[in-house]
Amino acid sequence: MLLSTKRLILRPWQGSDAKDLYEYAKDPKVGPAAGWPVHTSIENSLEIIETVFSSPNVFAICMKEDKRAIGCIGIVRGEDSNMLIPADEGEIGFWLGVPFWGQGLMPEAVREIIRFSFEDLRLKKLWCGYFDGNQNSKRVQEKCGFIYKYTNENKKWSLLNTVVTEHISAITRDEWLGADSLN
């Protein structure tokens, strides 16, 4: 499945994306802020593509001009989520390579995933979280209509073998429809 915005294509990951994934995922400003360890090699990135990124509704974020992977966005539903949510709700996760920060690309991608989740997947509510200090993710969520719901303090995060403070926000289908009618 391909999703498209004004500047982006969201498409399934391919093994040939491993070099591009490693280029951005080796940066310590990216992975740990999103909840996963820095990638250590192209082979490590390929393994992530073949295991984690091969899940349904996980997309490479690509600029339309060259279609190279510059980030990732995905939606997991119900019990596949890190949160205790019902099957008709989903959790959005995302990250973007540092050279592409500050250009409005992530809100553009998130808005398309929200549309896809509510219109195509027919979900009722979307959840999203960010770790304490990740102001970029917080701003993206706010720009896209997510509303703060609660904070998990002292949460064990096994991927990073650490304890984090995680802030959770959400948007319902009705809230999204209402916000969309204002634009």
Backbone bond lengths (Angstrom), bond angles and torsions (degrees), N, CA, C in turn:
res aa  C-N    CA-C-N  psi(-1)  N-CA   C-N-CA  omega(-1)  CA-C   N-CA-C  phi
1 M - - - 1.445 - - 1.525 109.36 -
2 L 1.303 116.20 136.60 1.461 123.26 175.72 1.521 108.85 -114.06
3 L 1.322 116.11 136.03 1.453 122.14 171.83 1.517 106.29 -117.77
4 S 1.314 116.15 149.85 1.458 119.40 -174.67 1.524 110.76 -137.57
5 T 1.335 115.21 144.32 1.455 122.24 173.50 1.526 106.82 -126.73
6 K 1.307 116.44 -171.09 1.466 120.01 -179.67 1.533 111.83 -58.24
7 R 1.345 116.35 -43.92 1.469 119.87 -175.82 1.517 114.97 -114.37
8 L 1.330 117.04 -9.16 1.464 120.35 -169.35 1.520 113.58 -123.96
9 I 1.315 113.77 155.10 1.461 122.40 166.02 1.522 106.00 -119.84
10 L 1.314 116.54 132.26 1.453 122.74 173.01 1.518 105.70 -108.32
11 R 1.321 115.65 118.02 1.464 120.10 -173.87 1.524 109.96 -138.62
12 P 1.341 117.38 162.39 1.465 119.29 176.52 1.533 110.99 -61.09
13 W 1.324 115.10 149.28 1.461 121.05 175.97 1.520 110.21 -71.79
14 Q 1.324 115.66 149.22 1.466 122.82 177.51 1.527 108.54 -128.35
15 G 1.327 116.00 154.38 1.462 120.11 177.72 1.513 112.42 -55.71
16 S 1.312 116.63 -32.06 1.471 120.85 -179.96 1.527 113.17 -69.10
17 D 1.346 117.23 -7.95 1.465 121.09 177.68 1.530 112.37 -84.81
18 A 1.329 118.52 -3.63 1.471 121.42 -172.60 1.525 112.56 -57.53
19 K 1.312 118.41 -41.62 1.468 120.68 -179.05 1.533 110.50 -64.95
20 D 1.322 117.28 -44.80 1.470 120.80 178.74 1.525 110.99 -65.77
21 L 1.334 116.62 -41.40 1.459 119.97 177.97 1.526 109.75 -59.28
22 Y 1.315 117.53 -48.17 1.458 120.92 -179.12 1.527 111.07 -60.15
23 E 1.318 116.61 -39.83 1.475 121.05 -179.46 1.524 111.81 -52.60
24 Y 1.332 117.29 -41.01 1.462 121.07 -176.96 1.530 112.52 -96.39
25 A 1.327 117.46 -31.88 1.466 121.23 -175.81 1.529 113.18 -80.31
26 K 1.317 118.16 -9.46 1.473 120.42 176.24 1.530 111.37 -82.69
27 D 1.321 116.92 -11.50 1.463 121.66 -179.04 1.534 109.75 -76.46
28 P 1.336 118.28 122.45 1.468 120.25 -178.06 1.533 114.27 -65.59
29 K 1.330 118.09 -10.83 1.469 120.12 176.45 1.526 111.72 -78.60
30 V 1.338 117.56 -13.27 1.464 120.77 -172.94 1.527 112.60 -98.15
31 G 1.310 117.84 -69.10 1.460 122.14 -171.67 1.515 115.60 -58.26
32 P 1.332 118.19 -56.85 1.469 118.52 -177.44 1.532 113.37 -57.90
33 A 1.313 118.36 -34.32 1.470 120.63 177.49 1.524 111.42 -67.54
34 A 1.348 115.89 -26.74 1.458 120.84 -179.89 1.533 112.91 -96.77
35 G 1.339 116.51 -4.99 1.457 119.30 175.08 1.507 116.76 103.69
36 W 1.316 117.95 12.57 1.465 120.72 179.64 1.526 110.76 -136.99
37 P 1.340 116.48 156.47 1.463 120.00 -176.68 1.531 112.56 -72.66
38 V 1.314 114.19 155.15 1.463 122.14 175.32 1.532 108.62 -57.88
39 H 1.320 117.12 137.72 1.462 120.54 176.58 1.528 109.34 -73.18
40 T 1.319 115.21 142.32 1.465 120.67 -173.13 1.519 114.29 -103.19
41 S 1.342 117.98 -13.22 1.472 121.10 -178.27 1.524 109.65 -168.08
42 I 1.302 116.28 167.69 1.470 120.77 174.36 1.526 109.41 -62.14
43 E 1.333 116.69 -36.92 1.465 120.72 178.90 1.536 111.01 -64.16
44 N 1.328 116.24 -39.33 1.466 121.32 176.17 1.524 109.77 -61.38
45 S 1.327 116.50 -44.15 1.466 120.92 178.87 1.524 111.42 -63.92
46 L 1.333 117.33 -39.49 1.463 121.30 177.57 1.528 110.48 -62.43
47 E 1.319 116.52 -41.30 1.465 120.60 178.50 1.530 110.39 -61.76
48 I 1.316 117.56 -40.69 1.474 121.23 178.03 1.529 110.21 -64.50
49 I 1.325 117.16 -41.34 1.468 120.32 177.21 1.527 110.08 -60.03
50 E 1.331 116.50 -44.50 1.465 120.78 -175.13 1.531 113.37 -74.52
51 T 1.315 117.61 -21.40 1.467 119.58 -177.88 1.524 111.11 -109.00
52 V 1.307 117.57 -67.60 1.467 121.92 -174.61 1.521 112.54 -73.38
53 F 1.332 117.02 -49.90 1.469 120.60 -173.60 1.522 113.29 -78.92
54 S 1.325 118.08 -3.35 1.466 120.61 177.37 1.527 111.78 -85.00
55 S 1.326 116.68 -2.45 1.466 121.00 178.90 1.530 110.52 -65.39
56 P 1.331 116.75 153.39 1.470 119.07 177.41 1.534 110.75 -60.33
57 N 1.302 115.68 144.53 1.467 123.40 174.81 1.526 113.92 64.17
58 V 1.329 116.46 29.66 1.464 122.67 169.97 1.526 106.35 -111.70
59 F 1.324 116.49 124.47 1.460 121.59 -170.65 1.518 112.52 -123.38
60 A 1.321 115.34 142.53 1.460 121.41 166.64 1.525 106.55 -77.06
61 I 1.318 115.95 134.34 1.464 121.16 174.46 1.521 106.38 -90.83
62 C 1.325 117.04 123.22 1.464 122.00 -175.93 1.524 110.28 -131.22
63 M 1.316 115.65 141.63 1.462 119.75 171.25 1.531 107.15 -70.51
64 K 1.326 117.16 142.29 1.465 120.13 -179.31 1.526 112.30 -61.38
65 E 1.350 116.79 -32.50 1.468 119.61 -175.18 1.522 113.51 -61.42
66 D 1.346 117.00 -44.27 1.464 117.96 -173.93 1.531 114.41 -122.90
67 K 1.329 117.38 -8.98 1.469 123.58 176.66 1.527 113.97 60.94
68 R 1.352 117.50 19.18 1.468 121.96 176.05 1.516 109.34 -82.40
69 A 1.314 116.44 140.78 1.458 122.13 179.76 1.525 110.32 -67.90
70 I 1.345 116.35 125.99 1.473 121.94 179.18 1.527 111.37 -122.51
71 G 1.324 116.40 -2.51 1.451 121.08 -179.38 1.510 109.89 -177.53
72 C 1.326 115.41 -172.14 1.457 121.03 -176.70 1.520 109.45 -144.42
73 I 1.320 115.09 145.95 1.460 121.31 173.98 1.519 107.45 -147.03
74 G 1.306 115.30 143.27 1.456 118.01 -179.80 1.508 111.70 -157.25
75 I 1.312 113.67 165.73 1.454 122.01 177.85 1.526 107.29 -130.91
76 V 1.315 115.60 129.73 1.463 120.90 172.94 1.520 107.78 -117.52
77 R 1.327 114.64 146.07 1.457 119.76 -173.93 1.520 111.45 -109.59
78 G 1.313 114.34 148.95 1.452 121.83 169.96 1.512 115.00 46.06
79 E 1.318 115.49 -125.81 1.468 121.18 -173.48 1.526 113.82 -66.51
80 D 1.326 118.75 -14.01 1.472 120.73 176.15 1.527 111.68 -77.63
81 S 1.309 116.50 -11.18 1.458 122.27 -179.24 1.527 111.37 -76.33
82 N 1.333 115.64 161.72 1.465 121.55 171.28 1.528 111.03 -76.40
83 M 1.314 116.71 -9.38 1.457 122.78 -178.01 1.529 109.37 -108.43
84 L 1.295 116.08 158.29 1.462 120.32 176.43 1.526 108.14 -86.65
85 I 1.330 115.83 90.76 1.462 121.21 -177.20 1.527 109.69 -128.75
86 P 1.336 116.95 153.55 1.459 120.04 178.76 1.536 112.31 -72.03
87 A 1.313 115.72 168.05 1.468 122.24 -175.67 1.526 113.40 -63.49
88 D 1.337 117.79 -22.68 1.466 119.64 -179.17 1.533 112.19 -94.16
89 E 1.343 116.45 16.99 1.458 122.29 174.74 1.524 108.85 -125.98
90 G 1.329 115.95 159.90 1.454 119.56 -178.21 1.513 112.39 -138.44
91 E 1.325 114.79 164.11 1.460 122.69 176.41 1.521 108.71 -119.64
92 I 1.323 115.99 130.06 1.463 121.63 178.62 1.525 109.02 -98.54
93 G 1.325 115.97 136.68 1.458 122.04 172.08 1.517 108.73 -129.56
94 F 1.330 117.37 148.75 1.462 119.67 -177.76 1.511 111.36 -159.87
95 W 1.334 115.06 157.55 1.462 122.73 170.00 1.529 108.04 -157.49
96 L 1.321 115.37 160.75 1.464 121.75 -177.93 1.524 108.83 -142.19
97 G 1.332 116.75 141.85 1.460 121.30 176.73 1.519 111.02 -59.86
98 V 1.341 115.72 141.04 1.465 122.38 -175.03 1.531 113.75 -52.12
99 P 1.354 120.53 -41.40 1.468 118.43 -178.66 1.526 114.51 -60.87
100 F 1.334 117.29 -13.10 1.464 121.48 -176.31 1.522 112.55 -106.00
101 W 1.323 117.12 2.48 1.465 121.07 178.32 1.527 110.36 -66.81
102 G 1.316 116.21 151.03 1.459 121.92 172.94 1.513 115.47 78.17
103 Q 1.327 117.65 13.38 1.471 121.16 -178.99 1.529 112.67 -111.75
104 G 1.326 116.88 4.37 1.461 120.36 -179.38 1.518 114.16 77.31
105 L 1.331 117.07 12.50 1.464 120.35 -177.51 1.534 112.41 -72.36
106 M 1.331 116.60 -40.66 1.465 118.16 -177.38 1.518 111.84 -68.21
107 P 1.334 120.43 -45.15 1.474 117.25 174.66 1.534 112.09 -57.50
108 E 1.314 116.89 -35.74 1.471 120.67 178.18 1.528 110.65 -62.43
109 A 1.329 116.72 -44.36 1.470 121.23 178.92 1.531 110.92 -67.81
110 V 1.326 117.17 -43.45 1.467 120.96 -178.98 1.530 110.40 -62.90
111 R 1.315 117.13 -42.15 1.477 119.19 178.93 1.527 111.39 -60.60
112 E 1.324 117.16 -36.86 1.466 119.95 178.43 1.529 110.75 -69.79
113 I 1.324 117.57 -38.98 1.470 120.33 177.60 1.531 110.23 -66.95
114 I 1.317 117.50 -36.51 1.465 120.36 175.86 1.535 109.05 -62.07
115 R 1.321 116.60 -47.91 1.475 120.19 179.04 1.526 110.11 -58.26
116 F 1.316 117.13 -49.47 1.463 122.90 179.47 1.537 110.61 -57.44
117 S 1.314 116.61 -43.96 1.468 121.26 -177.44 1.526 112.13 -64.89
118 F 1.326 116.49 -42.37 1.464 119.55 -177.49 1.528 112.41 -83.46
119 E 1.320 118.51 -39.24 1.466 120.00 -177.42 1.524 113.12 -84.88
120 D 1.322 117.77 -46.38 1.465 120.52 -174.45 1.533 112.62 -89.26
121 L 1.339 116.73 -45.35 1.460 120.00 -179.27 1.527 112.61 -85.23
122 R 1.336 116.85 -13.42 1.466 123.82 176.71 1.535 112.39 61.15
123 L 1.325 116.10 34.73 1.454 120.19 177.37 1.526 109.98 -74.81
124 K 1.333 116.22 156.32 1.458 121.25 -178.01 1.524 113.00 -97.64
125 K 1.340 116.18 -26.45 1.456 120.42 -176.13 1.521 109.17 -152.74
126 L 1.340 115.54 144.53 1.462 121.90 176.75 1.517 109.39 -120.89
127 W 1.314 115.18 140.37 1.457 123.34 179.18 1.520 109.00 -116.61
128 C 1.318 116.04 153.20 1.460 120.89 177.25 1.527 107.18 -154.70
129 G 1.317 116.67 145.32 1.456 120.26 179.71 1.513 111.85 -129.95
130 Y 1.322 114.76 163.10 1.458 120.42 172.93 1.516 108.30 -148.24
131 F 1.320 115.27 149.96 1.456 120.72 178.98 1.517 109.81 -80.97
132 D 1.328 114.72 149.63 1.452 121.78 175.56 1.528 109.29 -48.53
133 G 1.317 116.90 130.44 1.460 121.81 179.08 1.520 114.44 94.64
134 N 1.334 119.00 -14.51 1.464 120.93 -179.63 1.541 108.57 -87.45
135 Q 1.320 114.48 76.90 1.471 120.47 -176.77 1.525 112.21 -66.32
136 N 1.342 117.43 -30.01 1.473 119.49 178.93 1.522 110.68 -61.77
137 S 1.329 116.90 -47.06 1.457 120.40 -179.79 1.536 110.76 -66.39
138 K 1.316 116.40 -40.62 1.462 120.19 177.72 1.532 110.38 -57.70
139 R 1.332 117.14 -46.35 1.475 120.75 -178.87 1.524 111.76 -64.77
140 V 1.327 117.16 -40.18 1.470 119.60 178.01 1.525 109.62 -59.70
141 Q 1.323 116.15 -46.75 1.464 119.46 -178.92 1.524 111.18 -61.61
142 E 1.317 117.33 -43.99 1.468 120.52 178.85 1.521 111.44 -62.88
143 K 1.332 117.58 -43.44 1.474 121.20 179.38 1.519 112.12 -61.31
144 C 1.337 115.67 -29.74 1.464 120.28 -175.94 1.526 113.31 -95.16
145 G 1.334 117.03 8.23 1.459 120.78 172.88 1.516 116.39 93.81
146 F 1.331 117.99 2.38 1.462 119.81 176.99 1.528 109.25 -68.88
147 I 1.322 115.96 143.25 1.466 122.70 -178.02 1.528 108.38 -117.21
148 Y 1.338 115.24 130.70 1.466 120.94 179.70 1.526 110.57 -56.40
149 K 1.354 115.87 136.22 1.468 121.35 -179.74 1.522 112.88 -118.72
150 Y 1.344 117.98 -46.82 1.466 119.61 -177.77 1.528 110.16 -167.34
151 T 1.351 114.86 170.93 1.458 122.28 179.35 1.523 109.46 -125.15
152 N 1.324 115.99 135.27 1.466 122.82 171.92 1.519 107.64 -102.73
153 E 1.320 116.65 112.39 1.463 120.22 177.45 1.522 109.67 -96.33
154 N 1.326 115.48 150.61 1.463 121.97 176.74 1.524 112.55 55.03
155 K 1.328 116.11 42.39 1.463 121.49 179.84 1.529 108.93 -87.46
156 K 1.316 116.65 126.68 1.465 120.59 176.23 1.523 108.82 -70.01
157 W 1.330 115.46 128.94 1.466 120.83 179.94 1.520 107.47 -119.71
158 S 1.337 115.78 99.89 1.469 121.04 -169.95 1.524 113.68 -65.85
159 L 1.322 118.62 -34.79 1.472 119.81 -179.02 1.521 112.64 -59.96
160 L 1.322 116.19 -30.75 1.464 120.59 179.96 1.525 112.10 -107.47
161 N 1.335 116.24 -0.21 1.459 121.85 -178.50 1.530 110.79 50.39
162 T 1.334 114.74 52.32 1.458 120.65 -176.73 1.523 110.04 -148.04
163 V 1.308 115.74 178.39 1.461 122.88 174.80 1.527 107.07 -115.15
164 V 1.319 116.23 134.60 1.464 120.96 -175.34 1.524 110.72 -128.87
165 T 1.315 115.27 164.02 1.460 122.36 165.89 1.516 106.17 -108.62
166 E 1.321 115.70 122.73 1.461 121.81 -175.24 1.524 109.61 -117.50
167 H 1.330 115.82 130.12 1.464 122.09 178.02 1.529 107.51 -102.91
168 I 1.317 116.61 133.47 1.458 122.35 -174.54 1.527 109.75 -115.03
169 S 1.328 115.11 134.36 1.462 121.31 175.70 1.524 108.70 -129.93
170 A 1.323 115.94 166.64 1.464 120.41 -177.15 1.520 110.20 -152.53
171 I 1.318 113.98 162.12 1.463 121.81 172.46 1.530 107.24 -144.09
172 T 1.322 116.16 135.74 1.464 120.30 177.23 1.525 109.36 -93.55
173 R 1.306 114.81 164.48 1.465 119.70 177.36 1.535 109.91 -60.22
174 D 1.327 117.05 -42.18 1.466 120.74 -179.69 1.526 111.49 -64.52
175 E 1.336 117.63 -40.71 1.470 120.56 177.02 1.525 110.27 -62.61
176 W 1.331 116.33 -41.93 1.469 121.11 179.05 1.531 110.56 -63.80
177 L 1.327 116.67 -44.80 1.462 119.51 178.86 1.525 111.39 -62.29
178 G 1.325 117.28 -39.85 1.458 121.64 178.36 1.512 112.06 -65.56
179 A 1.326 117.16 -42.95 1.458 121.43 178.85 1.522 110.54 -67.14
180 D 1.343 115.93 -37.65 1.463 120.49 -179.38 1.525 110.88 -64.51
181 S 1.328 116.93 -34.72 1.467 119.75 -178.69 1.525 111.67 -71.67
182 L 1.340 116.91 -19.04 1.475 120.43 178.07 1.525 112.33 -80.68
183 N 1.328 116.96 -18.95 1.486 121.21 -177.08 1.510 112.13 -87.25
